[in-house]
Amino acid sequence: MKDKFKTFKKAGIVYVMEEAAKFGFSYGNSDWSNLGQGAAETSELAGANKRIKNLHISSTEQGYAPVAGRKKLRENVADMYNDLFRKGKNKKYSFDNVVIAGGGRLAISRIIASLNVKRLGYLVPDYPSYHGILDSFKDLEVKPIFLHEEENFKLDVDLIKKEIQKNKIEVLLFSNPSNPSGNVMSKEDLKYLVNFARAENVLLVIDEFYFNFIYGESEFISASEYIDDIDKDPVVIISGLSKAWRYSGFRVCWTLGSKDFMEAVSSVGSFLDGGANNPLQKAAEVIVGTRQIKKETKAIRKTFVKKRDYLREEIEKLGLRVVGETQGAFYLWVDVSNLDKSLNTGDKFFTECLKEKVIVVPGNFFDLNPGEKRQKKKFGNLVRLSYGPDMKKIKKGISGIKRVIERTL
């Protein structure tokens, strides 16, 4: 039967969780500290919106939703982006500029399937699931843009522009804030990149799931602030409930772009997946809005800055180097190369941490390499740690990591 199927490697984070399960991990197991999974804690936070505890499902909501998504939710998304990012601008988003999907990976797959281009660029390092998605579209020529480790993987807009022009890239896919580094493209650079894309007719597909996990002066960041004409500028934005609202299990997200492109994305959805979950979209209508996201963001910043600073301080006490300024998202990108030779790669460190019931993610999973065209893996000296879990789990994780390192002293 094997000859009847294509072969795909599992997404890095799925491999990590399956390996952890071999050591006894299960979700909800209080003995473990999961510093690997890219999800924010779902508990009540002081000052945040009340969490959804129950779904009230009418007979209507037991049926299919429109493939493009429930109109009310699409209107809420459009109004929120207009309030946050487009005040004083002539062109505003409407529900026709929004399409709902059942998760970010599906939204990106719909977008890629909708493209009529030859060459797509992506950044390295970036979100591991991009690898499998891009690998699924064999007719698409994909070009990596390598960020510089000596510059802490800064989202360098001059480098990106140069590589786009050099490789005749027609579409650029990237995350901002960045996963795994936590780096954030500044508002000035983001504006410059949008203007460049407009002038060169390069489509930007920007994963903005962490758009409110910003630990500086700004509460939010989005390319939508710098779009002139919503239905002409080549910018598509992806975001959703998973990170910004801390509802990763809902798998409700949206794509935001020109009406024509959203029509194409919706058409792909009509045969690829049929549309997102109806009851969960209905629940999302209550929590998606300007007032709600501002309240949620204020609570997130207060809680997550404390967790970030604690984790970073403890990791540095252990003699490890945190790469980058961790300005956004909820990850530390950590160099383990100065540890004992039994621990000095991401793979070794990951395996030894599992023995202490701690999960981390080896850095080589962020070396996106569709088609496995490059033989040598990058980022073997790095691991990603998440401060998405609650503080109790983070402290348990630090204790486990200390035990791992102490065994080699």
LINLIN-V166488 format. One line per field, one symbol per residue. psi: psi as a letter, one per 40 degrees, with the letter a starting at -180 (. if undefined). Layout:
psi=???
This chain:
psi=ddeeiihiiiidddddddddddeeiiheheeihgedhgiiieihiheiiiihdihhhiddeeaiiideihddddddddddddddefheidhiiideehhiigiddddddddddeigidhhiiihiahdeddddddegdehhihihhihdefffighddddddddddefhdhhhiihihhedeihhidddddddddddddefhhhhhhfdfeeghfadidihieddehchdedhghhhhaaddddefgdedfhiihhaiddddddddddddedeeiihdddddddddehiddddddddddddddddddddddddddddeeihhhiefeaafihhhheeeiieeeeiddddddddddefhhihideeeghghefdhdhiifeeiihhhfdiiddddddddddddddddde.
